[in-house]
């Protein structure tokens, strides 16, 4: 086996030292911020300078770069007495956003059964983090601008002004200057929000930070998933040098969020089933980066065999091994079923038609309008075999499953 690295560069040592910047600023690094690259150290320096003030801050960066982490850092260093309140502007329906932000009075609209405080009141003397600010409707932008300029707002259904001392930190992954030119974002609000604008660099532009992030995240996931050795103590993974380099060189279009997901996947699928040691290889990392669990993992991104039981019977496998085996098989089956349903529901052309009979229009006991899932699956398999003239490899590929799974299903259905 190639030489392994048992300990990555110590992030703890990084946290304990101070960062010295060209402007002679001295920045003690917060415990949860990893900043080795010059850009990130500059970011931390600026955050420490602006945090004690009440100035409005606009955070710009790609999805997954950690905008909310920096918003929380600004709040924690501000020594404000109020809470940190997060609002995802893109997740609130347009008709409700004003009520959510400013609150409402009883009877102000259908369903308003009582008075309700909004996010601005909830964040009084604290920080209101407006995430995805670029998704806010124009009408609401006008009222937000008034709050920023006057420090007052009015609940929906009321004429009484309310005061707020909430500090505003906004964030977006959009180019607001383009939105301003397109007329979808108000220019006056944009310039009011960007009193201080911080651009959070994407992970691919701060590769020096990646080894330290890996160490911190692996420690977190070992604790979270209770990865232990035979002695019951936490078992930190070893990583091959080539595997670390692969992680450093990856583009990380999803940034830190994508790195977190990848490392958690590696810990769960590689380390959790091993009891003596855990070694993450280059091949493990390649498989992880090539798979997409969120959108349809086929159950075969990791085909490293599970450790053999100490006795021939599967009953002697540890509970953890059985649990993760079941999870892996379940994910694979769910993905296969989703793909079969998609295949069976899409009309085909005459060159390879999958022509399921039209759904019955009556609901009599002898004419059930619901086609059983098992029947849909069987039809999809037989159609694929027919289209590909019995070639099981091509049929399996068309179905979105591997050939081994197709053999198993044919056997289960009595076609073998």
C-alpha positions, 0 to 999 in steps of 0.5 A: 500500500502507498505511504499514508499520511496519518495526520494532516497539517495541524489546524490547531497550530494554525488557530493558535498563531496570529496572522500578520498582514502587510498593513501591520494588522494582527489578526487572531484567527477565530476557531472555526475559520481556516485562513492560510491564503492571503485572500482569506487572511485579508477577509478576516482582517476586514471583518474584525475591523468592521464588526464593532460598527453598525455599518451595513455589509454585503457578502458576495460569493459563489454558492457554498463559499461560507457567506453565512459563516462570515455573517455569523462571525461579524455578529459574534465580533460585534458584541451586540446584545440581540440575536443573529437572525437568518432570513432566506429571501429566496425561500419566502413567497412574494406575497408573504415576505413583507409580513415575514420581515415587518410583522403584521396586525390581527386581521390585516389579511386572511389568516392573520389571526393575531399580531405577529412580530417580523424578523426586524423586531426579532433581530432588534439590537442584533444582526439580521442576515438577509441571505439571497437578497437578489431574490427579493421582489422589487416592491419589498426592496423599496420598503427595505431601503426605507428601513435602512435609511430611517431605522423604522418600519410599519407592520402590515395592517398598521400605521404605527411606525416601529423602530429597529436597531438591527444591523443588516448583513446581506448576501448573494451569489448573483451579480447585483450590478447586472441585476441593477442594469436589467432593472430587477434590483434597485440601484439605490438599495444596492449602493446602500447595502454595499457600504462595505462589500466583501467578496468571499473567494471560491475554494479553488482560489484558496487551495492552501486552505484545503488540507487544513479544512480536510483535517477539521472536517474529518474530525467533525465527521468522525465524531458525528458518525461515531467512527470508532476502532475495536477499542471504542475510541475515535478512529481518525482516517489515514489519507494517501498523499495522492488522495490529498493532492486530488482533493487539493486539485479538484475544482470544487464548483460547490466550494466548501459545501461540496468539500464537506459532502465529499468528506462526509461521504468518504467517512461514512462509506469507507471508514464506518465499516472498518474496525482496525483502521481506515485508509482513504485512497486515491481511488476512493476519492476518485469514486466520490468525486465521480458520483452524485449521491444527491441527484441519483447515486446508483449504489456502485460508486463505492464497490470496495467489498465490505470486510469479511465477517469473522465467522462464515455466518452474516449474523456475526457482522457488526451492527454498523456493517449491516446498517451501512450495507442496508443503506447502500443497497437501499440508495441503489434500489431507490435510484433504480426505481426512480429511473424505471418510473421515468423510463416507463412514463416517457412516451417513445418514438416508433424506433424504440417505443415503450408503449404502456397501455393508457390508464383506465378511465373507470374505477370499477373493482375489476378495472384498477386505474393504478398500475402496480409498481412491480408491473411498471418495472417489469414492462420497463425491463422487457421493453429495454431488452426488446429494444436492444435485441436481448443485449443485457448490457445495453439494456441495463445501461438504458435503464440506468442500472448496472448489468448485475442488477438487471440479472438479479431482477430478471431472476427475481421475476422468473425470467432466468 
